[in-house]
Amino acid sequence: MFLAKIFPFILWFKGYKGATFKLDLVAGITVAMVLIPQSMAYAQLAGLPAYYGLYAAFLPPMIAALFGSSRQLGTGPVAVVSLMSAASLEPLATAGSPEFIAYSIVLALVVGIFQFSLGVLRLGMVVNFLSHPVINGFTNAAAIIIASSQFSKFFGVYVDKAPHHYETMMRVANAAMDYTHMPTLIYAVSAVAIMATLKKYAPKVPNVLVAVLITTVISYFTGFNNDAAVDISAVQLPGFSEKVHEFNQATELIETRGGERAALGKAADELRNAETGPHGGKPIELIKMESEIAILTNHMDHAKEEAHLLRKDLRHLKFEAVVDGDNYTFYPKGNIPGGIETDGKTWRLKIGNKALSTDQLTMMGGGAIVGTVPKGLPTIAIPELTVKSFLKLLPTAIIISLLGFMEAIAIAKAMAAKTGQKIDANQELIGQGLANICGSFGSSYAVSGSFSRSAVNLAAGAVTGISSVVTSVMVVITLLFFTPLLYHLPQATLAAVIMMAVIGLVNVKGFVHAWHAQKYDGIISVLSFLVTLYFAPHLDKGIMVGFVLSMGVFLYKSMRPVVAELSMHEDKVMKSAEHYRLKGCRHISVVRFDGSLFFANASYLDEQVAYFRTTHPDLRYILLDAKGINDMDASGEEALAMIVERLRAAKLGFAMSGVKGQVMAVMERTHLLDKIGMENMYPDTESAVADIITKVHTDTDLPEAGCNNCPLTKYIPA
């Protein structure tokens, strides 16, 4: 049994039969048909080349299944985690660059270490710090951001990313109005139509795979992609060469200054770890370095803005081509010399963040495709993780870890409700953590459990995690033998795959449900949604704002728990006098405190007792109904002791009923119980009220005849 805790997959083989393997085999192959195209699409959402999605679908599904507790959970690239990964790393490196890829792999390792540590330490409950309203608001915003981020691929336009996502979308809209590549739009819309139709009328057919196969085949036979590499002299446009030269100068300046800044930053870090200056402050050399770094950053910002404007102008240019065999001559669209025939296509310059090769300019006369996918398995290597990079990536890794795990555990529990299996949250954390750690060794970026693929796995009849092992094997076969078939896959199809996948994340009913439950939950959910949208691509802002608001509400409610005065209801049960508009007793106040009595709310109980004394001038006795007090700390005990002293000094009686064992233990250890007296401790409110009514009418100046109409007199023993 102990061995099964370390290697949960051992339990799979208990009573395992050939028929069971057949079910797992079919389910694994079915999931792979969905996973392979989806993973490539999600990799691009993460800012990585498409084939890195296949790397992320190689080891993680198998490792997560082997060491997790769910037998049907499908692990791999998912939309929200992919977007979070890209958004968190874009400030550190350019998307798609070798540095960005390296950061993505290291981030997966840090995420895995954090998740694995939580699982080993049995801290799976930390996910409860992210409330459902916050997750609902964030997920809805993320779905909109993810879907809209694919618009540029839908319309076949290229723009630079702005500081905010909505600004980027405005750039996409302007570029699309200027020029939309219609074949690209047709591929995207067709892919959506194919997937939507199959999902509705043939749900068992792998709609993603069918859409990918059809569009890839058509792309191959119609020559959807049509790029030409030409010398800059082939472009017949005055001033074009000068503009390309200016752009190259700006990008080279960014690269040069970036290298200088990186070297200075490294030297500054080493100096910060060394001794301080002569008077305990910063060394003079460090101050100089920081100033130089600031100047270099300023130069880089100016160069980046200049490169952006030049890139925008160059992308705006449209050409027509005269083709003579393998030779191309490009003229500005609509400005062709008389008597010259063109190929009828609209050509554009392909330009990114790097300097253009003037003798090998890429001119695009068609749509974008996946292109070359490296054949073979990724190199297995341990990512280079330093203390500095670990600390730099840890805040983002924590958010991705918690979000990814919440998604995974929610899916696992939903499936467990149907299969009847037991889910261990901590074991699932270990499985997800190991999947990210081992995945990073195989060049994977951060992964999590997928709702859509898990549903496919369950529907296909998967019985054990063998199905996930089969899925990983299918990915391996694809990497070894079938990558050339993916060359002509249109980028527009991958964009359609992402958009169709995130539609299920939109849940407007979640806002309504949260509002109906508690208005403040609805407000928190909406604010999390709006903040996430506004600050995108910095998605962590939405999570943090929602978290702070949720904790603020929690602390406020903890500081001001319900303190209700009770009276007799018509159904002969003690209930809140204020809520049910009940008449109370003039001489006895029955007070119920709902919540743990601790430092944050101890004074509040004191305030409420003082309020009841003020509003009841004829008060003789206070009974504290302690059934709702689950715990009490030193501050709570001291506040209660002071209340007892003040009431006794005012010659008022005090008693408690329904005190729980853990609270009674505190009172015994602090001798508060001796101060109150065991004769004033009652097992329940009913017996307490009955006894107190007798006390206030015995040997006192209060005539019993004057209390015939008291709501509590029915408790007087016959």
VMD Tcl script that draws the C-alpha trace (Angstrom):
set ca {
  {0.00 0.00 0.00}
  {2.90 2.35 0.81}
  {4.40 1.59 -2.60}
  {1.10 2.55 -4.25}
  {1.31 6.01 -2.62}
  {4.64 6.61 -4.34}
  {3.68 4.87 -7.60}
  {-0.12 5.23 -7.91}
  {-0.14 3.57 -11.33}
  {0.47 0.19 -9.66}
  {-3.24 0.15 -8.78}
  {-4.16 0.32 -12.49}
  {-3.18 -3.29 -13.03}
  {-5.39 -4.75 -10.31}
  {-7.85 -6.86 -12.33}
  {-6.63 -5.31 -15.59}
  {-7.80 -7.28 -18.65}
  {-7.32 -7.31 -22.40}
  {-10.75 -5.72 -22.93}
  {-9.75 -2.88 -20.62}
  {-6.53 -2.32 -22.56}
  {-8.53 -2.14 -25.80}
  {-10.68 0.64 -24.32}
  {-7.59 2.53 -23.11}
  {-5.88 2.09 -26.48}
  {-8.83 3.51 -28.44}
  {-9.23 6.38 -25.96}
  {-5.52 7.23 -26.08}
  {-5.47 7.34 -29.90}
  {-8.66 9.43 -29.93}
  {-7.21 11.98 -27.49}
  {-3.98 12.16 -29.51}
  {-6.00 13.14 -32.60}
  {-7.29 16.14 -30.67}
  {-4.10 16.86 -28.73}
  {-1.65 17.06 -31.66}
  {-3.30 19.96 -33.53}
  {-4.45 21.64 -30.30}
  {-0.98 21.56 -28.78}
  {0.53 23.22 -31.85}
  {-2.10 25.96 -31.68}
  {-1.56 26.54 -27.96}
  {2.22 26.70 -28.41}
  {1.78 29.71 -30.68}
  {-0.53 31.25 -28.09}
  {2.39 30.82 -25.67}
  {4.65 32.75 -28.07}
  {6.54 29.63 -29.18}
  {7.01 27.89 -32.53}
  {4.12 25.48 -33.17}
  {6.23 22.33 -32.80}
  {6.97 23.16 -29.15}
  {3.36 22.21 -28.54}
  {4.23 18.68 -29.64}
  {7.14 18.70 -27.20}
  {4.68 19.73 -24.46}
  {2.42 16.84 -25.50}
  {5.25 14.29 -25.38}
  {6.13 13.58 -21.71}
  {3.56 15.53 -19.58}
  {0.40 13.48 -20.41}
  {2.16 10.23 -19.48}
  {3.93 11.52 -16.34}
  {0.82 13.25 -14.98}
  {-1.20 10.07 -15.44}
  {1.45 7.83 -13.86}
  {1.83 9.91 -10.69}
  {-1.54 11.66 -10.39}
  {-4.69 10.30 -8.77}
  {-7.13 10.75 -11.68}
  {-7.19 7.99 -14.28}
  {-8.90 10.03 -17.01}
  {-7.39 13.51 -16.65}
  {-5.77 14.61 -19.91}
  {-2.71 16.77 -19.25}
  {-0.90 18.93 -21.80}
  {-0.94 22.43 -23.28}
  {-4.04 24.46 -22.36}
  {-5.22 27.90 -23.45}
  {-5.14 29.89 -20.19}
  {-1.74 28.59 -19.04}
  {-0.31 29.20 -22.53}
  {-1.51 32.80 -22.49}
  {-0.22 33.32 -18.94}
  {3.17 31.92 -19.92}
  {3.46 34.25 -22.92}
  {2.25 37.33 -21.03}
  {4.66 36.80 -18.14}
  {7.72 36.24 -20.33}
  {7.22 38.94 -22.99}
  {8.83 41.63 -20.78}
  {11.92 39.42 -20.50}
  {12.46 38.43 -24.14}
  {10.97 38.68 -27.62}
  {8.31 36.04 -28.30}
  {9.70 33.19 -30.39}
  {13.35 34.11 -29.78}
  {15.83 31.56 -28.38}
  {15.90 33.48 -25.10}
  {12.09 33.41 -24.88}
  {12.02 29.67 -25.56}
  {14.64 29.09 -22.87}
  {12.63 31.17 -20.37}
  {9.44 29.22 -21.23}
  {11.14 25.90 -20.51}
  {12.66 27.17 -17.25}
  {9.24 28.57 -16.23}
  {7.75 25.09 -16.70}
  {10.45 23.72 -14.38}
  {9.73 26.36 -11.70}
  {5.98 25.71 -11.98}
  {6.65 21.99 -11.59}
  {8.90 22.47 -8.56}
  {6.28 24.64 -6.85}
  {3.41 22.23 -7.57}
  {5.45 19.19 -6.55}
  {6.51 20.90 -3.30}
  {2.90 21.74 -2.43}
  {1.88 18.14 -3.06}
  {4.69 16.60 -1.00}
  {4.00 19.02 1.88}
  {0.26 18.19 1.66}
  {-0.65 21.83 1.02}
  {-3.24 21.28 -1.69}
  {-5.67 23.49 0.24}
  {-3.78 26.63 -0.84}
  {-5.87 26.69 -4.02}
  {-8.79 27.75 -1.81}
  {-7.21 31.20 -1.56}
  {-8.43 31.86 -5.10}
  {-12.20 32.15 -4.75}
  {-14.63 30.95 -7.41}
  {-15.88 34.49 -8.27}
  {-12.28 35.59 -8.93}
  {-11.57 32.56 -11.11}
  {-14.85 33.06 -12.98}
  {-14.06 36.70 -13.73}
  {-10.50 35.90 -14.75}
  {-11.46 32.92 -16.92}
  {-14.11 34.87 -18.82}
  {-11.68 37.72 -19.47}
  {-8.94 35.26 -20.48}
  {-11.31 33.58 -22.95}
  {-12.04 36.93 -24.62}
  {-8.34 37.85 -24.67}
  {-7.34 34.47 -26.10}
  {-10.02 34.53 -28.78}
  {-9.34 38.13 -29.82}
  {-5.58 37.50 -29.88}
  {-6.21 35.22 -32.88}
  {-7.90 37.92 -35.00}
  {-4.64 38.90 -36.69}
  {-4.21 35.31 -37.94}
  {-7.85 35.24 -39.03}
  {-7.41 38.29 -41.23}
  {-3.84 37.57 -42.27}
  {-2.45 40.84 -40.88}
  {0.66 41.56 -38.84}
  {1.00 44.19 -36.12}
  {3.32 44.94 -33.22}
  {1.94 44.22 -29.78}
  {1.01 47.30 -27.75}
  {1.45 47.68 -23.96}
  {-2.26 46.83 -23.54}
  {-4.20 44.12 -25.34}
  {-7.07 46.43 -26.32}
  {-4.54 48.73 -28.02}
  {-3.17 45.75 -29.94}
  {-6.72 44.89 -31.05}
  {-7.16 48.45 -32.31}
  {-4.00 48.02 -34.38}
  {-5.34 44.72 -35.75}
  {-8.64 46.38 -36.65}
  {-6.86 49.20 -38.48}
  {-4.61 46.73 -40.32}
  {-7.59 44.55 -41.28}
  {-9.50 47.55 -42.63}
  {-6.44 48.53 -44.64}
  {-6.01 45.04 -46.10}
  {-7.42 41.58 -45.32}
  {-5.94 38.51 -46.95}
  {-9.19 36.90 -48.10}
  {-7.85 33.32 -48.61}
  {-6.62 33.36 -45.00}
  {-10.01 34.54 -43.75}
  {-11.75 31.84 -45.82}
  {-9.51 29.12 -44.31}
  {-10.21 30.38 -40.78}
  {-13.97 30.62 -41.25}
  {-14.07 27.23 -43.00}
  {-12.16 25.58 -40.16}
  {-14.61 27.04 -37.62}
  {-17.56 25.87 -39.73}
  {-16.15 22.33 -40.01}
  {-15.51 22.02 -36.27}
  {-18.85 23.54 -35.26}
  {-20.80 21.36 -37.69}
  {-19.10 18.13 -36.64}
  {-19.41 19.01 -32.96}
  {-23.16 19.41 -33.37}
  {-24.05 16.64 -35.80}
  {-21.21 14.12 -35.34}
  {-19.84 14.63 -31.80}
  {-17.88 11.37 -31.84}
  {-15.83 12.45 -34.86}
  {-12.57 14.27 -33.89}
  {-13.63 17.61 -35.38}
  {-10.28 19.33 -34.76}
  {-8.38 16.62 -36.64}
  {-10.84 16.69 -39.55}
  {-10.56 20.49 -39.86}
  {-6.76 20.26 -39.79}
  {-6.64 17.48 -42.39}
  {-9.03 19.19 -44.83}
  {-7.43 22.64 -44.66}
  {-3.89 21.23 -44.83}
  {-4.67 19.17 -47.93}
  {-6.35 22.13 -49.66}
  {-3.45 24.39 -48.62}
  {-0.98 21.96 -50.21}
  {-2.78 21.59 -53.54}
  {-3.76 25.26 -53.96}
  {-0.38 26.73 -53.02}
  {-1.87 28.73 -50.14}
  {1.61 29.73 -48.98}
  {3.54 31.66 -51.63}
  {6.72 33.29 -50.34}
  {9.55 34.56 -52.49}
  {13.11 35.41 -51.40}
  {14.44 38.34 -53.44}
  {17.20 40.92 -53.47}
  {16.19 44.40 -52.35}
  {16.89 45.67 -55.89}
  {13.84 43.68 -57.08}
  {11.55 46.13 -55.27}
  {10.89 49.10 -57.55}
  {9.82 51.68 -55.00}
  {11.69 54.96 -54.41}
  {12.92 55.27 -50.82}
  {12.30 51.59 -50.02}
  {15.99 50.71 -49.64}
  {16.57 53.70 -47.37}
  {13.65 52.73 -45.14}
  {14.87 49.12 -44.86}
  {18.34 50.44 -44.02}
  {16.90 52.68 -41.28}
  {14.94 49.77 -39.87}
  {18.04 47.57 -39.81}
  {19.98 50.31 -38.04}
  {17.27 50.63 -35.39}
  {17.08 46.86 -34.76}
  {20.87 46.53 -34.65}
  {21.00 49.40 -32.15}
  {18.40 47.62 -29.97}
  {20.45 44.43 -30.10}
  {23.74 46.18 -29.37}
  {22.38 48.26 -26.52}
  {20.55 45.21 -25.18}
  {23.79 43.26 -25.03}
  {25.55 46.14 -23.29}
  {22.70 46.48 -20.79}
  {22.71 42.74 -20.07}
  {26.46 42.78 -19.40}
  {26.17 45.83 -17.15}
  {23.20 44.28 -15.35}
  {25.20 41.14 -14.63}
  {28.13 43.18 -13.34}
  {25.76 45.28 -11.21}
  {24.22 42.14 -9.68}
  {27.67 40.88 -8.74}
  {28.49 44.26 -7.20}
  {25.25 44.30 -5.20}
  {26.25 41.00 -3.62}
  {29.66 42.41 -2.72}
  {30.50 44.79 0.11}
  {28.66 48.09 0.53}
  {30.18 51.54 0.10}
  {32.45 53.30 2.60}
  {29.54 54.71 4.62}
  {27.26 51.73 4.36}
  {25.54 52.91 1.17}
  {25.88 51.86 -2.46}
  {29.38 51.65 -3.92}
  {30.18 54.48 -6.38}
  {30.77 51.92 -9.16}
  {27.26 50.50 -8.67}
  {25.65 53.93 -8.86}
  {27.53 54.62 -12.11}
  {26.45 51.25 -13.54}
  {22.81 51.86 -12.65}
  {22.96 55.26 -14.34}
  {24.49 53.72 -17.46}
  {21.81 51.00 -17.45}
  {19.09 53.67 -17.26}
  {20.67 55.57 -20.18}
  {20.93 52.39 -22.27}
  {17.30 51.56 -21.48}
  {16.27 55.03 -22.64}
  {18.21 54.60 -25.90}
  {16.62 51.19 -26.42}
  {13.12 52.59 -25.85}
  {13.70 55.29 -28.48}
  {15.11 52.72 -30.91}
  {12.17 50.37 -30.29}
  {9.67 53.13 -31.02}
  {11.53 54.08 -34.19}
  {11.68 50.41 -35.29}
  {7.95 50.05 -34.57}
  {7.03 53.04 -36.75}
  {9.30 51.88 -39.59}
  {7.96 48.32 -39.33}
  {4.41 49.68 -39.45}
  {5.17 51.65 -42.63}
  {6.88 48.69 -44.29}
  {4.02 46.34 -43.43}
  {1.57 48.85 -44.88}
  {3.22 48.62 -48.31}
  {1.51 46.42 -50.90}
  {3.05 45.30 -54.16}
  {2.26 43.57 -57.42}
  {4.81 41.21 -58.96}
  {6.07 40.60 -62.45}
  {7.21 36.99 -62.59}
  {9.74 35.77 -65.11}
  {10.59 32.17 -64.24}
  {12.30 32.36 -60.84}
  {12.83 36.11 -61.11}
  {10.49 38.58 -59.43}
  {10.15 42.32 -59.85}
  {7.85 44.15 -57.45}
  {5.99 47.39 -58.12}
  {3.76 49.39 -55.77}
  {0.17 48.15 -56.03}
  {-1.82 50.36 -58.42}
  {1.31 52.00 -59.80}
  {2.43 49.57 -62.52}
  {4.24 50.89 -65.63}
  {2.10 50.62 -68.78}
  {2.26 47.43 -70.81}
  {3.49 45.28 -67.88}
  {1.46 42.26 -66.77}
  {1.52 41.18 -63.13}
  {0.55 37.89 -61.50}
  {-2.59 39.50 -60.03}
  {-1.61 38.82 -56.42}
  {-1.05 41.26 -53.61}
  {2.43 40.91 -52.12}
  {3.69 42.18 -48.78}
  {7.04 42.33 -47.05}
  {7.55 39.80 -44.25}
  {9.14 41.69 -41.40}
  {9.69 40.86 -37.75}
  {11.84 42.15 -34.91}
  {15.18 41.28 -36.49}
  {17.19 43.08 -39.16}
  {16.21 42.27 -42.74}
  {18.66 40.53 -45.06}
  {18.79 42.86 -48.07}
  {19.76 40.07 -50.44}
  {17.11 37.68 -49.11}
  {13.98 39.74 -48.45}
  {10.90 37.54 -47.92}
  {7.90 38.73 -49.90}
  {4.54 37.12 -49.06}
  {2.12 36.44 -51.87}
  {-0.05 33.99 -49.93}
  {-1.02 32.98 -46.42}
  {0.96 31.85 -43.39}
  {1.55 28.15 -42.69}
  {3.24 26.21 -39.89}
  {6.28 25.50 -42.05}
  {9.12 23.18 -41.15}
  {8.61 21.09 -38.01}
  {11.89 19.54 -36.82}
  {11.80 15.77 -37.18}
  {12.61 13.64 -34.17}
  {12.25 13.88 -30.41}
  {13.43 16.94 -28.46}
  {16.81 16.79 -26.78}
  {16.47 15.61 -23.18}
  {18.35 18.06 -20.97}
  {17.94 19.72 -17.59}
  {17.10 23.43 -18.06}
  {19.65 25.88 -16.72}
  {18.00 27.15 -13.54}
  {19.82 29.70 -11.40}
  {18.75 31.25 -8.12}
  {18.28 34.58 -9.89}
  {16.07 33.15 -12.66}
  {14.15 31.07 -10.10}
  {13.32 34.12 -7.99}
  {12.50 36.17 -11.09}
  {10.02 33.58 -12.39}
  {8.60 32.42 -9.05}
  {5.76 35.02 -8.69}
  {4.44 34.15 -12.14}
  {5.01 30.44 -11.54}
  {2.91 30.57 -8.36}
  {-0.06 32.10 -10.19}
  {0.26 29.68 -13.13}
  {0.65 26.75 -10.70}
  {-2.47 27.61 -8.74}
  {-4.57 28.44 -11.80}
  {-3.43 25.36 -13.68}
  {-3.98 23.10 -10.71}
  {-7.42 24.54 -9.96}
  {-8.42 23.77 -13.54}
  {-6.94 20.26 -13.33}
  {-8.48 19.34 -9.98}
  {-11.91 20.72 -10.98}
  {-11.86 18.53 -14.10}
  {-10.62 15.50 -12.14}
  {-13.39 15.88 -9.53}
  {-16.06 16.32 -12.21}
  {-14.98 13.06 -13.86}
  {-14.63 11.29 -10.51}
  {-18.29 12.09 -9.81}
  {-19.15 9.98 -12.88}
  {-16.62 7.18 -12.41}
  {-16.78 6.91 -8.62}
  {-13.00 6.98 -8.16}
  {-11.31 8.80 -5.30}
  {-9.33 11.96 -6.07}
  {-6.41 13.00 -3.86}
  {-5.67 16.70 -4.40}
  {-2.14 16.43 -3.02}
  {-1.33 13.40 -5.19}
  {-2.69 15.31 -8.19}
  {-0.36 18.20 -7.33}
  {2.55 15.75 -7.31}
  {1.47 14.39 -10.70}
  {1.06 17.84 -12.26}
  {4.35 18.99 -10.72}
  {6.29 16.00 -12.05}
  {4.64 16.46 -15.47}
  {5.97 20.02 -15.66}
  {9.39 19.09 -14.27}
  {9.92 16.12 -16.59}
  {8.29 18.01 -19.43}
  {10.84 20.82 -19.08}
  {13.59 18.22 -19.51}
  {12.01 17.52 -22.92}
  {11.69 21.21 -23.95}
  {8.07 21.55 -22.81}
  {6.54 24.78 -21.56}
  {4.04 24.89 -18.66}
  {1.07 22.49 -18.96}
  {-2.07 21.59 -17.02}
  {-5.19 19.45 -17.18}
  {-7.41 20.02 -20.21}
  {-11.19 19.98 -19.90}
  {-11.87 19.24 -23.57}
  {-9.32 16.41 -23.89}
  {-10.30 14.91 -20.53}
  {-13.93 14.85 -21.69}
  {-12.85 13.14 -24.93}
  {-10.81 10.63 -22.92}
  {-13.74 9.79 -20.66}
  {-16.25 9.63 -23.53}
  {-13.92 7.32 -25.48}
  {-14.07 4.82 -22.62}
  {-10.70 5.30 -20.88}
  {-10.49 3.15 -17.75}
  {-6.93 3.86 -16.54}
  {-4.03 6.20 -17.21}
  {-2.78 3.74 -19.84}
  {-4.81 5.86 -22.27}
  {-2.56 8.87 -21.52}
  {0.53 6.71 -22.03}
  {-0.87 5.71 -25.44}
  {-1.47 9.41 -26.21}
  {2.19 10.20 -25.46}
  {3.30 7.30 -27.68}
  {1.18 8.66 -30.53}
  {2.85 12.05 -30.16}
  {6.26 10.34 -30.30}
  {5.27 8.54 -33.53}
  {4.13 11.87 -35.00}
  {7.42 13.57 -34.10}
  {9.43 10.70 -35.58}
  {7.56 10.08 -38.81}
  {4.75 12.52 -39.62}
  {6.11 16.05 -39.08}
  {6.50 16.72 -42.86}
  {2.71 16.35 -43.18}
  {2.26 19.38 -40.93}
  {4.29 21.73 -43.14}
  {1.30 23.15 -45.08}
  {-1.03 23.45 -42.09}
  {-2.47 27.03 -42.27}
  {-1.86 29.26 -39.27}
  {-5.47 30.41 -39.72}
  {-6.64 26.88 -38.92}
  {-4.65 26.85 -35.69}
  {-6.22 30.21 -34.80}
  {-9.67 28.69 -35.43}
  {-8.78 25.71 -33.21}
  {-7.91 28.05 -30.34}
  {-11.04 30.16 -30.77}
  {-13.30 27.10 -30.78}
  {-11.54 25.69 -27.72}
  {-11.98 28.82 -25.58}
  {-15.66 29.33 -26.36}
  {-16.42 26.87 -23.57}
  {-14.55 29.08 -21.09}
  {-17.09 31.90 -21.44}
  {-19.56 31.55 -18.58}
  {-21.84 34.57 -18.16}
  {-24.07 32.60 -15.79}
  {-21.14 32.53 -13.36}
  {-21.49 36.29 -12.78}
  {-25.24 35.99 -12.18}
  {-24.75 33.02 -9.86}
  {-22.12 34.88 -7.81}
  {-24.40 37.95 -7.57}
  {-27.35 35.86 -6.39}
  {-25.17 34.10 -3.79}
  {-23.71 37.34 -2.39}
  {-23.70 40.75 -4.03}
  {-20.09 41.34 -3.05}
  {-19.11 38.08 -4.79}
  {-20.79 39.33 -7.96}
  {-18.96 42.66 -7.71}
  {-15.61 40.94 -7.12}
  {-16.21 38.66 -10.13}
  {-17.04 41.59 -12.42}
  {-14.09 43.67 -11.17}
  {-11.70 40.73 -11.69}
  {-13.08 40.43 -15.23}
  {-12.69 44.15 -16.03}
  {-9.22 44.51 -14.48}
  {-7.96 41.42 -16.33}
  {-9.28 42.81 -19.61}
  {-7.83 46.27 -19.04}
  {-4.35 45.20 -17.95}
  {-3.98 42.36 -20.48}
  {-1.52 40.99 -21.38}
  {-0.49 41.42 -17.72}
  {-3.09 38.90 -16.57}
  {-1.70 38.56 -13.06}
  {-3.14 42.01 -12.24}
  {-6.70 40.69 -12.50}
  {-5.91 37.72 -10.28}
  {-4.16 39.90 -7.69}
  {-6.97 42.49 -7.55}
  {-9.56 39.73 -7.18}
  {-7.47 38.02 -4.51}
  {-7.03 41.25 -2.51}
  {-10.76 42.03 -2.74}
  {-11.71 38.50 -1.66}
  {-9.31 38.58 1.27}
  {-10.57 42.06 2.18}
  {-14.16 40.80 2.32}
  {-13.05 37.75 4.28}
  {-11.16 39.87 6.83}
  {-14.03 42.34 7.13}
  {-16.50 39.51 7.78}
  {-14.08 37.93 10.25}
  {-13.71 41.26 12.08}
  {-17.47 41.82 12.15}
  {-19.16 38.43 12.49}
  {-22.87 38.11 13.10}
  {-23.75 38.98 16.71}
  {-27.48 38.45 17.04}
  {-29.89 38.88 19.93}
  {-32.22 35.87 20.09}
  {-35.86 35.50 21.00}
  {-38.55 32.88 20.70}
  {-40.00 32.31 17.22}
  {-43.50 30.97 16.65}
  {-42.01 27.60 15.67}
  {-40.60 27.39 19.22}
  {-36.98 27.86 18.15}
  {-34.67 30.67 19.27}
  {-33.99 32.94 16.29}
  {-32.60 36.40 15.55}
  {-34.97 39.00 17.00}
  {-33.88 41.66 14.50}
  {-34.11 39.46 11.40}
  {-37.50 37.95 12.26}
  {-38.84 41.10 14.01}
  {-39.39 39.31 17.30}
  {-40.06 40.89 20.65}
  {-37.29 40.25 23.17}
  {-37.16 40.03 26.94}
  {-36.54 43.29 28.84}
  {-34.46 41.59 31.51}
  {-32.59 38.80 29.73}
  {-30.52 39.28 26.58}
  {-29.65 36.06 24.73}
  {-26.66 36.87 22.46}
  {-25.34 34.52 19.78}
  {-21.81 35.03 18.40}
  {-21.19 33.35 15.01}
  {-17.49 32.92 14.40}
  {-14.18 32.20 16.07}
  {-13.42 34.66 18.85}
  {-9.92 35.95 18.07}
  {-7.82 39.11 18.03}
  {-9.48 40.63 14.94}
  {-13.05 40.57 16.30}
  {-12.70 40.40 20.08}
  {-13.40 44.14 20.48}
  {-16.46 43.80 18.23}
  {-18.11 41.41 20.70}
  {-17.40 43.92 23.46}
  {-19.02 46.71 21.37}
  {-22.14 44.63 20.72}
  {-22.55 43.70 24.38}
  {-22.26 47.38 25.29}
  {-24.89 48.17 22.65}
  {-27.33 45.62 24.08}
  {-26.83 47.05 27.55}
  {-27.57 50.56 26.26}
  {-30.73 49.52 24.41}
  {-32.03 47.44 27.37}
  {-32.17 49.74 30.41}
  {-33.95 47.03 32.49}
  {-31.37 44.35 31.63}
  {-30.53 41.91 34.44}
  {-28.75 39.04 32.67}
  {-26.74 38.31 29.52}
  {-26.58 34.77 28.15}
  {-23.88 34.17 25.51}
  {-24.95 31.41 23.12}
  {-21.49 30.03 22.18}
  {-22.54 27.29 19.77}
  {-21.11 29.33 16.88}
  {-17.72 29.92 18.54}
  {-15.38 27.28 17.13}
  {-12.12 28.62 18.55}
  {-10.78 31.31 20.85}
  {-7.31 32.84 21.11}
  {-5.68 34.86 23.89}
  {-7.15 38.16 22.69}
  {-10.62 36.65 22.54}
  {-10.27 35.15 26.00}
  {-9.09 38.47 27.45}
  {-11.98 40.36 25.83}
  {-14.46 37.83 27.23}
  {-12.89 38.12 30.69}
  {-13.24 41.93 30.60}
  {-16.91 41.62 29.55}
  {-17.54 39.34 32.55}
  {-15.78 41.77 34.91}
  {-17.73 44.79 33.66}
  {-21.08 42.98 33.86}
  {-20.36 41.73 37.37}
  {-19.26 45.25 38.39}
  {-22.60 46.54 37.10}
  {-24.34 43.77 39.11}
  {-25.54 42.05 35.96}
  {-25.54 38.28 35.54}
  {-23.56 36.45 32.86}
  {-23.82 32.88 31.61}
  {-22.75 30.83 28.59}
  {-24.41 27.95 26.77}
  {-23.33 25.44 24.15}
  {-19.60 25.98 24.72}
  {-17.50 23.67 22.54}
  {-14.73 21.51 23.91}
  {-11.83 23.41 22.36}
  {-13.17 26.72 23.70}
  {-13.83 25.21 27.13}
  {-10.23 23.96 27.21}
  {-8.93 27.51 26.67}
  {-11.18 28.82 29.45}
  {-9.94 26.12 31.82}
  {-6.26 26.80 31.09}
  {-6.68 30.57 31.62}
  {-8.97 30.12 34.69}
  {-11.70 32.14 32.99}
  {-14.01 29.24 33.73}
  {-13.41 29.75 37.47}
  {-14.23 33.45 37.09}
  {-17.52 32.72 35.29}
  {-18.38 29.75 37.49}
  {-19.49 26.29 36.42}
  {-22.98 27.06 37.73}
  {-23.24 29.62 34.89}
  {-22.26 27.18 32.15}
  {-25.16 25.42 30.39}
  {-25.20 22.65 27.82}
  {-27.86 24.35 25.68}
  {-29.80 27.61 25.37}
  {-33.15 26.15 26.41}
  {-32.00 24.93 29.82}
  {-29.98 28.12 30.31}
  {-32.98 30.40 29.67}
  {-35.23 28.34 31.90}
  {-32.77 28.54 34.81}
  {-31.96 32.23 34.29}
  {-35.67 33.18 34.27}
  {-35.98 31.54 37.69}
  {-32.86 33.37 38.95}
  {-34.01 36.85 37.93}
  {-37.31 36.36 39.79}
  {-35.89 34.76 42.93}
  {-34.64 36.95 45.77}
  {-34.80 40.06 43.55}
  {-36.94 43.17 43.38}
  {-38.42 41.96 40.07}
  {-41.99 40.71 40.57}
  {-42.79 37.61 38.56}
  {-46.33 38.84 37.87}
  {-44.96 41.65 35.70}
  {-43.45 39.23 33.19}
  {-46.50 37.22 32.19}
  {-46.14 38.24 28.54}
  {-42.36 37.66 28.29}
  {-41.44 35.75 25.10}
  {-39.13 33.53 27.14}
  {-41.57 32.52 29.92}
  {-42.53 29.30 28.12}
  {-39.14 27.98 29.21}
  {-40.05 28.26 32.88}
  {-40.32 24.71 34.26}
  {-43.84 23.61 35.04}
}
mol new
graphics top color blue
foreach p $ca { graphics top sphere $p radius 0.5 }
foreach p [lrange $ca 0 end-1] q [lrange $ca 1 end] { graphics top cylinder $p $q radius 0.2 }
display resetview
